Every structure is written in C-alpha cells, then in structure tokens.
C-alpha cells in the first residue's frame, strides 16, 4: 500500500528466492510461482498506474547449494531495489 500511495513511484518489484519450486524446475513457465503472482497481482498494480515485475532467484539443490544459503547473498540474487 505504501508504494501505491507514493506519487513518484512508477514501478513495483518483488524478488523471490527459494528452491527449485520457485525456480520453476520440472514445470512449465506458465505454472511456476512467479508467473502465478504476476497474473494475479499485475492488474492491481496496473490499476494503480505502476509497472509490476518479479525477479526469480530460485535455485535447485543440484549444485550442492540450497535455498537456505540464498539469504546470505540476496542482493546478488535479486536487485537491491526490490520493494
């Protein structure tokens, strides 16, 4: 709501971290979490006159890393400009 009330803000960005489910592995792009959020929330933000973007930083555990480690490098995985 704060972003909608700011008259100078024209863009709203959500950064998503998580496992392969967030990344959309083994799933079609249409059904992944970020695509569903975009379809659900974009009309709301467009009505407020703002562009809506989601940054997907989901990753699988195949490289020995896990989503639990993502919090340590969140500004490298998603933009520091997320709302």
trRosetta pair geometry for C-beta under 8 A, 3 or more apart (Angstrom, degrees):
i j d omega theta_ij theta_ji phi_ij phi_ji
1 4 5.6 -57 -153 36 38 113
1 5 6.4 31 154 -16 69 109
2 5 6.0 -66 -152 39 30 107
2 6 6.7 34 152 -30 65 104
3 6 5.8 -51 -151 22 35 114
3 9 5.2 -110 -164 114 77 158
3 12 5.2 98 144 -101 155 111
3 50 7.2 64 141 -112 109 170
3 83 5.5 13 -72 -158 143 149
4 45 8.0 -131 -88 -121 97 63
4 48 4.6 -82 -131 -147 100 148
4 50 7.2 -112 -103 -10 66 139
6 9 4.1 56 92 1 119 114
9 12 7.2 64 154 -68 119 78
9 50 6.7 4 124 -111 86 125
10 49 7.2 -66 -132 132 73 86
10 50 5.8 -180 -172 -122 35 71
10 51 6.5 35 143 11 77 92
11 50 6.1 172 -88 -169 17 91
11 51 4.7 -18 -112 62 76 98
11 52 7.9 175 -160 -75 57 25
11 53 6.8 2 -174 6 101 112
12 45 5.4 -129 38 -131 131 136
12 50 5.2 56 -10 143 101 137
12 51 7.3 177 25 85 65 49
12 52 5.4 -14 68 -109 98 67
12 53 7.3 168 88 28 49 69
12 83 5.3 -52 -153 16 73 153
13 52 7.9 158 -84 -162 39 44
13 53 4.7 -17 -109 73 82 99
13 54 7.3 158 -159 -93 62 26
13 55 6.4 31 -178 -15 109 104
13 79 6.5 -12 135 59 154 128
13 81 6.2 55 49 111 144 87
13 82 4.9 -108 107 -120 100 58
13 83 5.6 129 55 0 61 89
14 37 6.9 -93 72 146 152 146
14 53 7.5 -176 28 95 64 52
14 54 4.9 -18 68 -113 96 77
14 55 7.2 -165 93 24 47 71
14 82 6.3 63 -144 -158 19 107
14 83 6.8 -52 -75 55 55 86
15 54 7.7 157 -92 -163 23 58
15 55 4.6 -17 -112 62 71 111
15 57 6.4 14 -177 3 93 120
15 74 7.4 107 126 -179 142 97
15 77 7.5 116 -179 106 122 87
15 78 3.0 89 -150 177 133 157
15 79 6.5 -158 -78 40 125 68
15 82 3.8 -71 -12 -89 109 154
16 22 5.4 -162 147 -167 113 122
16 33 6.6 176 -171 104 157 121
16 34 5.6 -147 26 -82 153 103
16 37 7.8 167 -61 17 140 157
16 54 6.1 17 -9 -178 115 105
16 55 6.8 177 23 83 70 56
16 56 5.6 -15 64 -114 109 53
16 57 6.4 171 85 32 54 74
16 58 6.4 -18 120 -44 100 93
16 78 7.4 134 32 -82 34 140
17 22 6.9 71 142 114 21 165
17 57 4.8 -28 -96 85 72 107
17 58 6.6 147 -162 -82 33 51
17 67 6.3 145 149 -158 89 94
17 70 4.3 169 -174 133 134 147
17 71 7.3 161 97 -69 162 58
17 74 6.4 -82 -46 -119 147 92
17 77 6.0 62 -98 115 109 147
17 78 6.8 -109 -55 -20 92 121
18 21 6.4 -66 136 68 123 84
18 22 3.0 106 69 -13 121 145
18 23 7.3 -153 84 -27 84 70
18 33 7.5 13 55 41 155 159
18 58 4.6 -24 67 -111 80 95
18 67 5.0 5 -167 -139 29 145
18 70 7.6 -75 -38 30 20 161
19 22 5.9 114 53 13 47 94
19 23 7.2 -95 124 1 38 98
19 58 6.4 -4 80 -161 22 100
19 59 7.4 -70 -147 74 29 45
19 60 6.9 53 180 -111 68 44
19 61 7.1 -22 -143 -33 93 95
19 66 7.5 -18 -104 -167 88 73
19 67 4.5 -85 -66 -27 63 138
20 23 5.0 -55 -142 43 42 116
20 24 7.9 -101 172 46 60 23
20 25 3.8 -43 -175 31 105 131
20 26 7.2 46 148 16 123 100
20 58 6.6 124 -116 154 17 111
20 59 7.2 -34 -76 136 60 24
20 60 3.7 39 -79 -94 110 86
20 61 7.2 -84 -30 1 108 72
21 24 7.9 44 173 -66 27 28
21 25 7.5 -63 -65 41 26 86
21 27 7.9 58 -141 -9 53 144
21 32 7.9 160 167 -145 50 82
21 33 6.7 68 139 -29 82 122
21 58 7.1 -117 72 -159 45 144
22 32 7.5 79 -174 -179 27 105
22 33 5.3 -46 -122 37 58 140
22 34 7.2 73 -171 -34 72 96
22 56 6.9 175 151 -153 87 88
22 57 7.9 -8 126 73 128 49
22 58 3.1 -177 97 -92 93 132
22 67 7.5 105 24 -113 129 139
23 32 7.5 -85 109 -148 26 138
23 56 6.6 117 -122 166 48 113
23 58 3.2 -145 -54 105 66 108
23 59 5.7 104 -67 -76 137 21
23 60 6.2 -90 39 -40 153 75
24 27 5.2 -113 -167 69 63 105
24 28 7.9 -61 -175 105 107 18
24 29 6.1 40 -179 -110 150 52
24 31 7.8 137 -137 79 93 67
24 32 3.2 -40 -98 -91 102 147
24 33 7.4 -135 -69 20 79 73
24 34 7.3 -69 -49 28 117 102
24 35 7.6 73 -98 -7 132 112
24 56 7.3 -11 -7 -164 112 151
24 58 7.0 122 -2 68 66 141
25 58 8.0 -138 -13 124 92 119
25 60 5.4 44 -37 -66 160 122
27 31 5.3 -111 173 80 112 108
27 32 5.5 132 99 -75 128 81
28 31 5.4 74 65 15 82 101
28 32 7.7 -141 93 -28 41 83
29 32 6.1 -43 -149 5 37 113
29 35 6.0 122 156 -59 65 147
30 35 5.7 -161 -161 143 24 156
31 35 6.7 31 32 70 8 131
31 36 7.0 22 -163 -51 39 106
32 35 5.0 89 59 11 75 106
32 36 7.1 -146 95 -6 36 91
32 56 7.8 31 130 -120 139 143
33 36 5.9 -62 -152 37 28 109
33 37 6.4 28 154 -18 66 107
33 58 7.7 114 42 -52 123 148
34 37 5.6 -52 -147 37 34 113
34 38 6.3 37 153 -22 65 104
34 54 4.5 178 -157 119 102 142
34 56 4.8 -79 -37 -80 161 109
34 58 8.0 -141 -28 -9 117 122
35 38 5.6 -50 -147 34 32 114
35 39 6.5 30 155 -16 64 104
36 39 5.9 -53 -146 38 32 108
36 40 6.1 24 157 -14 65 112
37 40 5.8 -64 -144 43 28 107
37 41 5.6 -7 172 8 69 118
37 54 5.8 102 88 -77 125 152
38 41 6.7 -68 -125 50 19 88
38 42 5.4 31 178 -39 62 114
38 52 6.9 156 -136 116 71 114
38 54 5.7 -111 -66 5 96 125
39 42 6.6 -32 -118 17 15 113
41 44 5.4 -57 -162 36 56 116
41 45 6.2 43 149 -14 84 106
41 52 6.0 -173 115 -167 97 154
42 45 6.0 -64 -147 43 34 103
42 46 5.9 33 159 -21 71 110
42 52 4.8 -157 -111 58 65 139
43 46 5.6 -55 -139 39 30 112
43 47 6.3 38 158 -25 64 104
44 47 5.9 -56 -156 30 27 113
44 48 6.8 16 149 -9 61 107
44 52 7.9 78 68 -68 78 149
45 48 5.5 -59 -152 42 38 109
45 50 4.6 -80 180 78 91 99
45 51 7.2 2 136 130 123 8
45 52 3.8 123 60 -59 155 115
46 49 7.5 52 -176 -73 35 17
46 50 7.2 -114 -83 60 27 53
46 51 7.9 42 -91 -101 70 37
46 52 7.0 -77 -43 -4 74 112
55 78 4.6 132 99 -135 133 93
55 79 6.0 165 -45 4 165 93
55 82 6.8 -104 28 -86 125 113
57 70 6.7 137 127 -158 114 131
57 74 7.7 129 94 -143 162 61
57 77 3.6 90 -161 162 146 105
57 78 4.9 -105 -23 -52 138 87
58 67 7.3 -19 -144 -102 66 117
59 63 7.7 -47 168 28 119 116
59 65 6.5 -5 118 94 135 120
59 67 6.7 165 58 -82 79 73
59 70 7.0 159 29 -80 114 121
60 63 7.6 106 88 2 80 82
61 64 7.3 68 177 -82 70 5
61 65 6.6 -144 -132 80 55 48
61 66 5.0 13 -108 -98 105 74
61 67 7.7 -72 -67 -15 90 74
65 69 5.4 -100 -164 52 90 140
66 69 5.7 105 61 2 66 96
67 70 5.3 -27 -161 -3 52 124
68 71 7.4 -39 177 6 40 104
69 72 5.9 -44 -178 21 64 115
69 73 7.7 14 144 15 81 99
70 73 6.7 -85 -159 56 44 78
70 74 6.4 75 149 -83 78 73
70 77 5.9 -1 -161 -21 99 168
71 74 5.7 -7 -145 -45 38 112
73 76 4.4 -35 171 39 98 118
73 77 5.9 100 111 -24 85 98
74 77 5.6 -61 -141 42 35 108
74 78 6.1 -24 177 37 74 96
75 78 7.3 -68 -121 69 25 62
75 79 7.8 -3 -155 169 61 18
75 80 4.8 22 -142 -77 104 93
78 82 5.5 18 141 -42 121 136
79 82 5.7 137 74 -40 82 79
